[in-house]
Amino acid sequence: MKNKDLLNQLPVVNYCTLKKVIVHLARVVDMEEVNKMNSGNIALMFAPVLMKTDVPSPGVGADPQFHQCPQDPQSRQSQAFNIVNEEITVIKDLIENSSELFEIKDGELERERKIEDAIKRIEQIKRRSEIPPSFDSMLDQDFIVGVYIGSREEDVVNIKIPVSTSALEFVNLIIERGRLDVSDNWSLFEVISNGQLERPIHYTENVVEVTLSWGGWPIEHCRDNHICFKPNKLYEDLEVAYDRRLHLQNELKFAQSKNFQKAYFEFHDGKILYRRDNKAAGNIATWNISDLIIYNGVQQERMPPTQYGFSFYFAGGEPFHKGSNWFGFSICCKTEQELHQWMAAMIFSQHPEGLFPKADAKAQIAARQKRMIRMPSTAELPLSPQSPSSAPVKLTKNFLQKLSKIGNDISHVKFS
């Protein structure tokens, strides 16, 4: 047990470091069938690093406890070779007898194994997240999308839809199954930031694509995100406020982080021009409307100066500022009319085809909706890929009753 006595003479930090390294190398040797690395091979690689011994030069002398320094080069080369062999033997012995020399208990080995397994799983998850699946490759799959009817106070309803489903197809499905009045202008809403920000999902957008976009958000910022189905009063107001002849240029309040400051904004030719004031010669920034994801509302933590504000971030970019809770950028208007004018100009610029589908578009979608879009009978996680072969389940009467409560006139709702 001479080696053990020598190990115990090491300083605590050196002892623990050596123990960690040797135990790890022993674990590598345990996987010899896979990696082809036995204790001899491992010792051959690591001994010169862990136990480097310098051969003294002639005339300098050597420690008499170890080796006398030979004068001729051939003898010195032979001595160096012997020292390396001794180092390899020591490391090999440490690896093969690590449990006894370092008094390793079974619990330590089990903990080490669990740590290594956890690291492997984390690396696998990272690799999968770094290579997102192609959207086209998922078109033959069905997804479960959770939808709140009216508000989040109601229970979530999980609906199975093909990946290619548009917002119009999804809305028409619910309207048809719920026998709802189409004149109520029902829409899907993307609701984020603990319900403080929301935007209507335009009827041309893909529903699954919207929800999948949350996958890149920090978990603390997306855990409360959800899809809501309700009448679209906002788009109705924007249609009234929209005037393509109106040239927008206003002094507004602008926040990049927490604090709002005065700034001058102009909307022109599908772009927002941002200047410090109306006398400034150049723009601080120019933003293309087509690049923005725009939400109605402002985070209350920003302490907005008015209740008439909107927020936005750049599509494909990070929605939250790094290391903070601030979502994108926020702008506050002075009045509700001013807010609606700005939002109408921006949304119509993004969707010149209109905010609501035309009657003929609705009819075409209804005709194509012979595909099977199913409602599960039990709660399932939103966005969990499902097998297309699952048996269809009809909408329940309880769900249809929920839908009927939302409309202003529920007398037309019938249940079969």
Protein Blocks (a to p, Z undefined) as FASTA:
>chain_A
ZZmmmmmmpcfklmmmmmmmmmmmmmmmmmmmmnopafklmmmmmmmmmmcccdddehka
pafklcccdfbfklmmmmmmmmmmmmmmmmmmmmmmmmmmnopafklmmmmmmmmmmmmm
mmmmmmmmmmccdfklmmmpccdddddehiambccddddddfklcfklmmmmmmmmnopa
fklopaddddeehhlaccdddfkbcfklmmmmmmmpcfklmmmgccdddddfklmmmmmm
pcfkbccdddddddfblbccddddddeehiacddfblkbfbdfbdcdfklpccdedddfk
lopabfcdcddddehiafbdghiabehjadddfbfklmmmmmmmmmmmmmmnojbdcfkl
mmmmmmmmmbccdddfbdcdehiacdfkbccddddfklmmmmmmmpmblklpccZZ
